[in-house]
Amino acid sequence: MQIKERIQQLRQAMAAQDIDAFIIPSGDPHLSEYVSEQWKVRDYFSNFTGSAGTLIVTQDHAGLWTDSRYFTQAEHELAGTGVQLHRLGQNRAPIQWDWLKSQLKKGQRIALSPWQHTFAGANRLKNMFAAHEIHVVSAFDPIDTIWTNRPAAPAEPIYHLDLKYSGQVRSEKLALLTNAIESNQGDYFLLTALDDIAWLTNLRGSDVECNPVFYSYFLAGKNGHVLFANRSCLADGLEAALAKDNIRVVDYKEAISFFGTVEGTVLADLNQVNLPLAHAMAKASLQACKNPVPLAKGIKNETECRNVETAMQKDAVALCRLYMWLEDILKTQTVTEIEVADKLHGFRKEQELFVGDSFGAIVGYKGNGALPHYRALPESCASLEAEGVLLIDSGGQYLDGTTDTTRTVALGPVPQEAITNATLVLKGMIALGHAKFPKGTTGVQLDILARQFLWQQGLNYGHGTGHGVGSFMNVHEGPQSITTSPVGRGTEVFHAGMITSNEPAYYEEGQYGIRIENLILCEAAQEEGYLQFRDVTLFPFDRALIDETLLTASEKVWINAYHNKVYADVESRLTDEERVWMREKCFNF
């Protein structure tokens, strides 16, 4: 069935229930950024596959709202579908609500795809549109009727993550929730975010591609806890091990009926609780409460901080082998972007404790590199030659850590403008990476450090500079972020132990993309009351994309020290031939 036909069926279902607009956001019942095939609802009705976007369907319009990372991708994927692209502007302001207000009349009705909207979010929309006498309803759910061949729920194995990787026993983590229950006079604390639950329970799965999580809910109580998960997927002995921590397992499919029996005060971050789950708790009092897990998860313990450095060493070996292979093969033939991504996956797979990619590798050659979240497709991907700029953003999931590294390299002759801009990006990355700042500093305060050299030339990039990264967990993690946005994660305070990406960029549409990314660990500085960053990524920069005349003496010293550390930390894992290559790439000024 084509997109136009699917939307027509949706409109027919809407008309039958007197619905004038239907809102389908990204996400699943856990508001995940990345979802299983079963929950790619917005994709099914629009053909847009980006990780962020909202589809709104009325009787005479279908529109997809997304941000600048996906403009070009959306134009391509929406072509011929009848779905119109609406571009979100600075800080991704939710202009779709203003559009809806302008389209609907008093008394008309908006429906929310219930499993993909939160209790708090729905209430905000109800209050917003009530001022215009437009009604918001949440009981309309025609998806299964239209999507007749909808993929089944994933049923992948769920397993225990050993203490030598997690660094903290489950009972200590559970105390976070029992303490929150006690201090807020509650009876229960509800978790719905998959990464929160995986971290809390020291369990992992693979229900979502590239994310080691499993579909679940978790209800902590004063007298015991309940994990809602696919019981048939639990590793042998796991249910008994959970019982030792007073955790009972109930099948995931039974969650809604179970919550219908819960009485008392249930504490939760209402921005994470989906509508059906909230409505099921008719006998309980659902109370908003700050979730203590994201901050605790974001502040890595000593074991996690130590392990990520080992994971980075292994990742450096894979990257070394990839770029050596690429340099060699381009002497005699071309290769496609997909072949490069596949080859990189193979080199990572050779590494100890490798589980999978942390996200689909972004291999963007020339103009494709100017698409921040580019995805190479077999029918349209570019072939690399010994010229031009190549951007590779990739990462691995290892039992001992999650990696995310971007390097931009010259495969041969490149314009001087690209070299200049790449140097400005590198200068920004260095400035942020060795920043020292007082405790209490937020990401929105730090962001300018990475952009300053681009801004001086009237240049910029349209995405954030940094996101939190998990420990064998989701590659995008909160609570912190480095961004220009004055709301949300950018306002979170940095703490020692947080691992964050540092990835300034510049994109010349249709020509090239430049992004350089290291992961940085926040640590206590020698000066009392101050923090600083330390780079944990271990891979050299491309000398061909650096204009030495634009660097200060201190920047050269930093690059030299960084390259010396890269080689020292990685060389024991390399072959003799690889050591020669790496030593050459770890140049000193």
PyMOL commands that set and color helices and strands:
alter all, ss='L'
color gray80, all
select helices_A, chain A and resi 3-16+37-39+41-46+68-78+90-92+95-103+114-116+119-130+143-146+163-166+170-183+194-201+231-233+238-243+252-259+275-280+293-298+302-329+337-349+366-370+416-433+443-455+488-491+543-545+548-550+553-573+576-585
alter helices_A, ss='H'
color red, helices_A
select strands_A, chain A and resi 21-25+54-58+62-66+84-87+109-112+135-137+159-160+188-191+203-204+217-221+224-229+247-251+264-268+284-288+335-336+354-357+362-365+383-384+389-394+396-398+401-402+405-410+436-438+466-468+477-482+499-502+505-508+512-515+518-524+530-535
alter strands_A, ss='S'
color yellow, strands_A
deselect
rebuild
show_as cartoon
